Amino acid sequence: MAGVNTSTDIGHEMGLHTEPLKGRDIKTMFSLENEGGFAYAFAPDVDFNKRGSVDCEGKEATEINGEIRELIKSGHGTVVLDNPGAKHSIIVGILHRMNFIVNGSLGYFGCGLLDGPMVRISGRVGWSFGENMMAGVCVVEKNAGSTFGAAIRGGDLVCKGSVGSRTGIDQKGGTILVGGDTGAFSGFMMQRGRMVVCGNAGKNLGDSMYDGTIYVGGEIKDLGVDAVPADLTDLDKAWLTRKLTQYEMMPKSGVDHFTKIVAGKQLWSYDNLEPSEKKLVL
Amino acid sequence: MCGIAGLIHRKGKSNVGQEMTSMLQALKHRGPDSTGFAIYGEPEKNTFILRFKVAEQEDLDGALKIHEEIRRRKDAVNQTLKTLGVKVSELEDATEYAFRYVIQYDGDMKVLADHVEDIDGAEILSIGSGLELIKDLGDASVVSGAYGLGDFTGTHGIGHTRMATESDVDIRSAHPYWAYPYNDIAVVHNGQITNYWLMRRQFEREGQRFVSNCDSELLAVYVATHLEKGHTLEETLKKSIDEIDGVFTYLVTTKDELGMAKDSMAAKPMVLYESDDMVALASEEVAIRAIIPHEIDTWDPYDEEVRVWQA
């Protein structure tokens, strides 16, 4: 991996976490100073202005993903997918910065294991969209299925419509933004990051969350175990305003009415764990 | 895993047989063991369609003299129908072991069903004025081709592709399940019912019959029992979410309705498309896109959501 060092300070400086860690710390961080910047050593050299396209009509996922990789190899930094037809497992394992434009809808497990690309989807997406995303931006213009953004660690995952159940289950970082409603068990076992739901949230919101923050603009059916309301600070409002404006999702009524939900931290005594134990949990 | 699908046309008939075949074929990867259809054609006054089988597909390979035995069982069914005063106006051998009869009968359907199923190896797949229930081993195109569903026109239907996890790979355990002994009611299910045996024993004590060990059959019995008590389909589906434990999404059809229920965990998928002309829903959007190839707006129903649509 290029451009990586093991400094223990950068993470704190970047605001990734705030609690004091004791004992052994084994995290590795990308260095801003190194020439490689935030890229992997094996990242291909692509030109964002070089645009290629894939017509997904009549093709299996393996064939479509293969064509995408061929375009990347030949330096295309922007790939357009036409007629995706709600097929599963499209645009997966892309570990560098580039652009995707999807004209249509994706099926299950779309945009999984991403680390860097920017994806814009004009249709809807199925279950487990954006699973395990590390970095980048995905914007879905319509609705999304359940387990939207499961276990993401970074980046912005945006759905302008409504999403299914268990949104952000096991979320470990990053930001999930939902323009409409979310279903039951959203934020289940959330560990880090932020989730914003402009509409209503289903039952057991934030159930068993260790950490992280959930903001809800509408009604919450009920809270899960150890999820508790917290004061919405000016900093929260400023952040919400910036994020929602950035993706053109700012409610006409503003953000003052949002409810903030955090972990009560009575369930697992998470903050008392040693870093190595936290690593196991995460 | 299993895949389920359903559709209902709100403004008249369509080629439901071909549409359901396309939808279920798109879900083949969710369950390769068997495929089943419950599709609804134009009901005729005082006429019922009886579909039954007298053997399993696998029997054809293993049993000695099975062909002779099938003929004997079919003759026994014919004799029973004659004894009960059932008038058979059409007979069709869908396969060597599965049959479709058009009948006229004004007696008690439970009596008819019980007498037919008293015959060794005989099982009624469905009775209804519009319902045609077809299920067999193989994917959707195989079953549809074998039973000639390509030309079937009707208003609505449900279907199922099965990955056997709870019971055997045979027609008996395949979906849909007809809601014995009530006309025109069928069920398909994706999930696991965890209080299956408890509820099954309760129903059996009340005199209900089960032909398989598949937990999904419980839903058919449950729905039939509650409709018989006078509940509406919507009331029945809502009640089922409270009384049936487990993770499930299931679809129910009556002669003019399509219903959907999702459990309280929302653990099993369902994608819904709704327009002025039709409603289509399936475990995956690819099934809906198999009959509506252009871009559409779809969404996932939420936990404990119940919907009922009229044909």
Chai-1 contact restraints between the chains, C-beta under 6 A:
chainA,res_idxA,chainB,res_idxB,connection_type,confidence,min_distance_angstrom,max_distance_angstrom,comment,restraint_id
A,G85,B,R289,contact,1.0,0.0,6.0,A-B,restraint_1
A,A86,B,E285,contact,1.0,0.0,6.0,A-B,restraint_2
A,A86,B,V286,contact,1.0,0.0,6.0,A-B,restraint_3
A,A86,B,R289,contact,1.0,0.0,6.0,A-B,restraint_4
A,G104,B,E295,contact,1.0,0.0,6.0,A-B,restraint_5
A,G107,B,E285,contact,1.0,0.0,6.0,A-B,restraint_6
A,G107,B,V286,contact,1.0,0.0,6.0,A-B,restraint_7
A,G123,B,E295,contact,1.0,0.0,6.0,A-B,restraint_8
A,R124,B,T298,contact,1.0,0.0,6.0,A-B,restraint_9
A,G126,B,E285,contact,1.0,0.0,6.0,A-B,restraint_10
A,W127,B,P269,contact,1.0,0.0,6.0,A-B,restraint_11
A,N143,B,W299,contact,1.0,0.0,6.0,A-B,restraint_12
A,G145,B,D300,contact,1.0,0.0,6.0,A-B,restraint_13
A,G164,B,D300,contact,1.0,0.0,6.0,A-B,restraint_14
A,S165,B,A266,contact,1.0,0.0,6.0,A-B,restraint_15
A,G183,B,A266,contact,1.0,0.0,6.0,A-B,restraint_16
A,G183,B,Y302,contact,1.0,0.0,6.0,A-B,restraint_17
A,A184,B,A266,contact,1.0,0.0,6.0,A-B,restraint_18
A,A184,B,D303,contact,1.0,0.0,6.0,A-B,restraint_19
